[in-house]
Amino acid sequence: SGGAVAGAEDEDALVRRDLVYNVLLAATDNGSTRTDTMMVMSYDIPNQKVGVISVPRDTLVDRESGSPKLVYGPGGVKQRVEDISDMLGVPIDYYIKVDVSGFIALVDYVDGIDFYVPCDMDYDDEFQDLYIHFEEGMQHLDGQQAMEVARFRKNNDGSGYTDVGRTETQQQLLVALAKKVLSWGNLTRINGFVEIFNEYVDTDLSLNDMLYFASQAIYLDPSTGVDTFTLGGDGNVTYRGNSYCYELDPQSTLEAVNRLINPYTRELTLEDMNICQA
């Protein structure tokens, strides 16, 4: 709320709206500390709206040295919070980082989810101990199966989809999971969530913060109140000798940020952002 100090007369000041919070949702890849999946979620409590923007892992960031890709570099999840906040021009109030085992445990705790698998999946990778076999269509997934669908990128024959396709599937899985969690309409099983959180999740949310958000979220209708978007761009860019960097499209990024995760009273402009261009 630092912008409020500048005075209401200054129409360019960045003034926060009340009870709108931005959280970085991050998931690590299998057995690693690297934050492989990154989404900024904005929760507008008065309007009961959630906006989610996925930031592709190889997105270019403005760094002096080292890899220019968002997913790499020192600093862990706290550095990713700073990188994404600087890039998109929005504050990020909290982070939630979950590992693969936590995702599996949570899906199993809600007795699985019904999910439309977007394509035939036929992938075997002995090195990662990953074996993914599904037919396109509606499936009931347990935790292990949901993790496999979330990690799928390409079939062994090269068909499948891109990182962006995978990101969109991950968003839809999270929405399906949120619907299942919220469909109970009460907090009777909250102790189980707290146990899963304590074991598998790294977050700077306090227990009081979590309970507050949980108490508000029971009024959210995920069918109408949740909107998701994956930042568009070009994933074949070479930058400072690094190939397959993801260069964001500035205009569509700006539009998405303003529509889904802008917590301020005015629209952001490209000048408020720091979108790295090769």
C-alpha positions as a printed Julia matrix, in Angstrom:
278×3 Matrix{Float64}:
   0.0     0.0     0.0
   3.05    2.28   -0.33
   1.46    3.98   -3.33
  -1.24    5.46   -1.12
   1.37    7.64    0.57
   1.9     9.47   -2.71
  -1.54   11.0    -2.3
  -4.86   10.33   -3.94
  -4.43   13.44   -6.16
  -1.68   11.66   -8.11
  -3.63    9.58  -10.59
  -0.46    7.69  -11.58
   0.13    6.48   -8.02
  -0.17    2.74   -7.48
  -2.85    2.33   -4.79
  -3.81   -1.16   -3.66
  -7.44   -2.23   -3.6
  -8.59   -3.6    -0.25
  -8.55   -7.37    0.35
  -6.94   -8.31   -2.99
  -3.96  -10.64   -2.5
  -1.42  -12.07   -4.95
   0.21  -15.43   -4.27
   2.9   -17.29   -6.24
   1.95  -20.95   -6.63
   5.04  -23.01   -7.42
   5.64  -26.71   -7.83
   9.02  -28.4    -7.9
   9.94  -30.99  -10.47
  10.39  -34.57   -9.32
  12.87  -34.87   -6.46
  14.33  -31.43   -7.11
  14.3   -28.02   -5.52
  13.81  -26.29   -8.88
  10.47  -24.5    -9.18
   9.32  -26.07  -12.42
   5.74  -24.74  -12.51
   4.93  -21.14  -11.6
   1.54  -19.42  -11.46
   0.51  -16.06   -9.99
  -2.9   -16.3    -8.34
  -4.85  -13.19   -7.38
  -7.7   -13.57   -4.89
 -10.16  -10.67   -4.84
 -12.1   -11.43   -1.66
 -14.86   -8.76   -1.89
 -15.77   -9.87   -5.43
 -14.98  -13.58   -4.82
 -12.86  -13.74   -7.99
  -9.64  -15.65   -8.59
  -7.34  -14.92  -11.52
  -4.45  -17.26  -12.34
  -1.63  -16.49  -14.76
   0.94  -19.17  -15.63
   4.46  -17.98  -16.37
   6.34  -20.46  -18.62
   9.48  -21.75  -16.92
  11.86  -20.63  -19.68
  10.56  -17.03  -19.75
  13.31  -14.44  -20.25
  14.07  -12.36  -17.15
  16.2    -9.25  -16.83
  19.35  -10.6   -15.14
  22.87   -9.22  -15.25
  24.52  -12.64  -15.45
  23.84  -16.36  -15.44
  20.95  -18.04  -17.22
  18.3   -15.6   -18.48
  15.58  -18.24  -18.04
  13.21  -17.74  -15.11
  13.43  -21.33  -13.84
  17.23  -21.24  -13.43
  19.52  -19.22  -11.22
  20.13  -18.96   -7.47
  17.71  -17.81   -4.82
  15.0   -20.45   -4.87
  11.32  -19.58   -4.69
  11.89  -16.21   -2.97
  14.02  -15.08   -5.91
  11.32  -16.27   -8.33
   8.84  -14.08   -6.4
  11.11  -11.07   -6.96
  11.77  -11.95  -10.62
   8.08  -12.34  -11.49
   6.97   -9.31   -9.47
   9.55   -7.12  -11.27
   8.66   -8.61  -14.68
   4.88   -8.22  -14.4
   4.78   -5.05  -12.32
   2.56   -6.48   -9.58
   3.29   -7.17   -5.9
   3.34  -10.8    -4.77
   2.29  -11.02   -1.14
   2.89  -14.7    -0.4
   4.27  -17.86   -1.95
   3.16  -21.49   -1.75
   5.61  -24.11   -3.02
   4.47  -27.73   -3.13
   6.49  -30.78   -4.09
   5.2   -33.61   -6.25
   4.44  -35.86   -3.25
   2.25  -33.15   -1.74
   0.22  -32.82   -4.92
  -0.33  -36.61   -4.97
  -1.31  -36.63   -1.28
  -3.8   -33.79   -1.73
  -5.54  -35.39   -4.73
  -5.76  -38.69   -2.85
  -7.11  -36.91    0.25
 -10.09  -35.61   -1.77
 -10.65  -39.13   -3.26
  -9.34  -38.2    -6.69
 -10.63  -35.82   -9.38
 -12.65  -36.18  -12.57
 -10.64  -34.72  -15.43
 -10.73  -34.58  -19.24
  -7.34  -35.82  -20.44
  -6.66  -33.57  -23.48
  -4.89  -36.11  -25.72
  -3.7   -39.71  -25.9
  -0.64  -40.03  -23.65
   1.92  -42.74  -24.29
   5.27  -41.97  -22.67
   7.93  -44.12  -20.98
  11.06  -42.67  -19.4
  13.12  -45.13  -17.34
  15.59  -42.39  -16.35
  12.85  -40.41  -14.57
  10.9   -43.56  -13.62
   7.95  -42.0   -15.44
   5.38  -44.12  -17.28
   2.35  -42.22  -18.59
  -0.47  -44.03  -20.4
  -3.92  -42.47  -20.83
  -6.55  -42.24  -23.54
  -8.07  -38.87  -24.39
 -11.34  -38.3   -22.58
 -12.91  -38.0   -19.15
 -11.05  -40.0   -16.51
 -11.14  -40.34  -12.75
  -7.56  -39.71  -11.6
  -5.98  -40.62   -8.29
  -3.0   -38.66   -7.01
  -0.32  -40.6    -8.91
  -2.31  -40.43  -12.16
  -2.98  -36.69  -11.77
   0.76  -36.12  -11.27
   1.5   -38.1   -14.45
  -1.0   -36.06  -16.48
   0.47  -32.85  -15.01
   4.02  -33.8   -15.99
   3.21  -35.04  -19.5
   4.74  -33.09  -22.37
   5.3   -35.37  -25.35
   4.72  -38.97  -26.38
   7.66  -41.2   -27.24
   6.78  -40.75  -30.93
   7.08  -36.95  -30.6
   3.35  -36.15  -30.67
   1.73  -34.38  -27.74
   2.04  -30.71  -26.9
   4.42  -27.92  -25.91
   5.39  -26.5   -22.52
   2.5   -24.07  -22.92
   0.1   -26.97  -23.53
   1.4   -28.65  -20.4
   0.94  -25.42  -18.43
  -2.7   -25.15  -19.54
  -3.34  -28.75  -18.48
  -1.77  -28.01  -15.08
  -4.06  -24.99  -14.66
  -7.12  -27.08  -15.47
  -5.99  -29.78  -13.02
  -5.66  -27.17  -10.27
  -9.13  -25.79  -11.03
 -10.59  -29.32  -10.94
  -8.83  -29.92   -7.61
 -10.1   -26.6    -6.21
 -13.65  -27.48   -7.25
 -13.38  -30.81   -5.45
 -11.97  -29.22   -2.29
 -14.59  -26.47   -2.2
 -17.49  -28.76   -3.1
 -17.56  -30.04    0.49
 -18.81  -26.57    1.47
 -17.43  -26.87    4.99
 -14.14  -27.05    6.85
 -14.68  -30.39    8.59
 -11.62  -31.92    6.96
  -9.37  -28.91    7.43
  -7.09  -30.81    9.86
  -6.15  -33.15    7.04
  -5.26  -30.22    4.8
  -3.17  -28.67    7.56
  -1.25  -31.95    7.97
  -0.59  -32.19    4.21
   0.48  -28.54    4.17
   2.87  -29.0     7.09
   4.5   -32.02    5.5
   4.76  -31.1     1.83
   4.38  -27.35    1.45
   6.87  -24.51    1.86
   5.04  -21.21    2.37
   5.36  -17.85    4.1
   1.63  -17.9     4.91
   1.03  -18.17    8.65
  -1.53  -20.65    9.96
  -3.84  -17.69   10.7
  -3.43  -16.49    7.09
  -4.32  -19.95    5.8
  -7.37  -20.28    8.01
  -8.53  -16.81    6.97
  -8.24  -17.58    3.25
  -9.9   -20.97    3.77
 -12.81  -19.33    5.6
 -13.3   -16.9     2.68
 -12.8   -19.48   -0.09
 -15.85  -21.52    0.93
 -17.93  -18.71   -0.65
 -16.07  -18.97   -3.97
 -17.76  -20.66   -6.93
 -14.91  -22.16   -9.01
 -17.25  -22.66  -12.0
 -17.73  -18.92  -12.45
 -15.21  -17.22  -10.16
 -11.93  -18.64  -11.48
 -10.24  -17.42  -14.68
  -6.91  -18.75  -15.96
  -4.44  -17.67  -18.63
  -0.99  -18.74  -19.86
   1.32  -15.94  -20.95
   1.84  -16.05  -24.71
   5.1   -15.56  -26.54
   7.82  -17.19  -28.6
   9.62  -20.19  -27.09
  12.27  -20.5   -29.8
  14.25  -17.35  -29.02
  18.04  -17.42  -28.57
  19.35  -14.85  -26.08
  22.98  -14.36  -24.97
  23.84  -17.79  -26.37
  20.93  -19.53  -24.6
  18.53  -21.29  -26.97
  14.81  -22.04  -26.48
  14.18  -19.0   -24.32
  10.55  -17.89  -24.0
  10.06  -14.25  -24.97
   6.75  -12.87  -23.67
   4.44  -10.98  -25.99
   4.26   -7.59  -24.2
   0.77   -6.52  -25.28
  -1.07   -9.75  -24.46
   0.9   -10.01  -21.2
  -0.18   -6.49  -20.22
  -3.83   -7.25  -21.05
  -3.79  -10.49  -19.05
  -2.12   -8.92  -16.0
  -4.65   -6.08  -15.93
  -7.58   -8.47  -16.35
  -6.54  -11.15  -13.87
  -3.9   -10.17  -11.3
  -3.7    -6.37  -11.07
  -4.39   -5.44   -7.4
  -4.23   -1.69   -8.03
  -6.95    0.91   -8.55
  -5.56    1.88  -11.98
  -4.6    -0.09  -15.08
  -0.92   -0.93  -15.42
   1.09    0.11  -18.48
   4.14   -1.49  -20.09
   6.22    1.18  -18.31
   5.18   -0.4   -14.98
   6.57   -3.76  -16.14
  10.01   -5.11  -17.0
   9.4    -7.55  -19.86
  12.76   -8.74  -21.18
  13.01   -8.77  -24.97
  15.76  -10.54  -26.89
